[in-house]
Amino acid sequence: MIWNETKECMSRDELTSLQSARLVKLVDYVYHNVDFYRKKMQSMGLEPGDIKGIQDIEKLPFTTKDDLRDNYPFGLFAVPHSQIVRVHASSGTTGKATVVGYTRKDIDIWAECVARCLAMAGVTKDDIIQVAYGYGLFTGGLGAHYGAEKLGAMVVPMSTGNSKKLTTMMADFGATAIACTPSYLLHLAEVLESENLIKDIKLKRAICGAEPWTEKMHKEIEERLNIKAFDIYGLSEIMGPGVACDCEFHKGLHVCEDHFYPEILDSATMKAQKPGETGELVFTTFTKEALPLIRYRTKDLTSIDYEKCDCGRTSARISRFKGRVDDMLIIRGVNVFPSQVEAALIDVEEVSPHYMIIVDRVNNLDTLEIQVEVNPQYLTDEIRGIETLTKKITHVLSQALGLNPKVKIVEPHTLVRSEGKAVHVIDKRKLY
């Protein structure tokens, strides 16, 4: 929770007052410490004194991933290198990597935010938590690790790379919680089932993030492992995991609003959306020292709810993500999100949630192929059986997507399992 001076859950008015004071301080800080923001503000005729409170945030410029890349590696840092105690970076698979830095205070605040999220998911100092995010430049591993230590839990820093060893230790150590991507957790469920270890584990809850996942995938994880699963959100540019997390009521992810200010904007007009309306999530960091960001465009599509949650928390909640602005595929004039495919396939009992979308262009016409794994109990050598299942899946996907894809049924465990963020799309049109 976000507390006030009397250790009660902070009211919306108290939070707004805190946000206003922190925004004024932030703007003055970046104006005098980051050339990029000073030049941006000067070009708009803005000075720090023009920002009186949170109501003036719309006057400020946006920041994009391209801005970080253009100032690679350290051009947006607000402190000298002697104050940077750690750096992380994106993979750079879609361009030059984005580099983020942290001061000692930044690391402490990050650990505090992750600890809040873990506590929201029911993790306590009595838990044994396996951190199965990748360690290294990716923020997931160390972010979850420091947060769990802050909470006082016993941390098992498994990382990724050896799923059989992980599941064996899960049983041997009596792990009660795990932090990893949802797609990797489904893979671990397969390993546990194949090794007949489900009965031997003491897992109670999972804190999953780093990739979007549907409510149906959430339920499948809970049912297969007999656990409670929670959604944690973050991105390296803003901090890493711990920006927001859902509670036991699963009615949206509570944002750590004292450190990160969320806006939901129409991605075309960049005008504010009303609560409940879908738009692009934009964040401003109030308290970061090394890499403060103003109105950073995340490209994530969601909505926001400011009503008090059933759990008693008053912090704003963002809904489960609808997708990303830059993940949207336009195929023959139809907008397609990978999450739509996943949601449709989970209703088909004959197939697993593992899939691959392949987009190509033949004779100037876009083509869409969706490869789907059949569940072992439905695997058959009968051509008629495969044809019937293919027709069924094609119908389900056609209804969900609004166009007719080519469906290819593949054998169990054929598609590559990801230990980090799952890759579900191969767009060959980008090669032309």
Stockholm file with secondary structure:
# STOCKHOLM 1.0

chainA/1-432         MIWNETKECMSRDELTSLQSARLVKLVDYVYHNVDFYRKKMQSMGLEPGDIKGIQDIEKLPFTTKDDLRDNYPFGLFAVPHSQIVRVHASSGTTGKATVVGYTRKDIDIWAECVARCLAMAGVTKDDIIQVAYGYGLFTGGLGAHYGAEKLGAMVVPMSTGNSKKLTTMMADFGATAIACTPSYLLHLAEVLESENLIKDIKLKRAICGAEPWTEKMHKEIEERLNIKAFDIYGLSEIMGPGVACDCEFHKGLHVCEDHFYPEILDSATMKAQKPGETGELVFTTFTKEALPLIRYRTKDLTSIDYEKCDCGRTSARISRFKGRVDDMLIIRGVNVFPSQVEAALIDVEEVSPHYMIIVDRVNNLDTLEIQVEVNPQYLTDEIRGIETLTKKITHVLSQALGLNPKVKIVEPHTLVRSEGKAVHVIDKRKLY
#=GR chainA/1-432 SS CCBCTTSSBCCHHHHHHHHHHHHHHHHHHHHHHCHHHHHHHHHTTCCGGGCCSGGGGGGSCCBCHHHHHHTTTTTTCSSCGGGCCEEEECCCTTSSCCEEEECHHHHHHHHHHHHHHHHHTTCCTTCEEEECSCCSSSHHHHHHHHHHHHHTCEEECCCSSCHHHHHHHHHHHTCCEEEECHHHHHHHHHHHHHTTCGGGCCCCEEEECSSCCCHHHHHHHHHHHTSEEEEEEEETTTTEEEEEEECTTCSSEEECTTTEEEEEECTTTCCBCCTTCCEEEEEEESSCSSSCCSSEEEEEEECEECSCCTTSCCSCEECCCCEETTTCEEETTEEECHHHHHHHHTTCTTEEEEEEEEEEEETTEEEEEEEEEECGGGCCSCHHHHHHHHHHHHHHHHHHHSSCCEEEEECTTCSCCCSSSCCCEEEGGGGC
#=GC SS_cons         CCBCTTSSBCCHHHHHHHHHHHHHHHHHHHHHHCHHHHHHHHHTTCCGGGCCSGGGGGGSCCBCHHHHHHTTTTTTCSSCGGGCCEEEECCCTTSSCCEEEECHHHHHHHHHHHHHHHHHTTCCTTCEEEECSCCSSSHHHHHHHHHHHHHTCEEECCCSSCHHHHHHHHHHHTCCEEEECHHHHHHHHHHHHHTTCGGGCCCCEEEECSSCCCHHHHHHHHHHHTSEEEEEEEETTTTEEEEEEECTTCSSEEECTTTEEEEEECTTTCCBCCTTCCEEEEEEESSCSSSCCSSEEEEEEECEECSCCTTSCCSCEECCCCEETTTCEEETTEEECHHHHHHHHTTCTTEEEEEEEEEEEETTEEEEEEEEEECGGGCCSCHHHHHHHHHHHHHHHHHHHSSCCEEEEECTTCSCCCSSSCCCEEEGGGGC
//
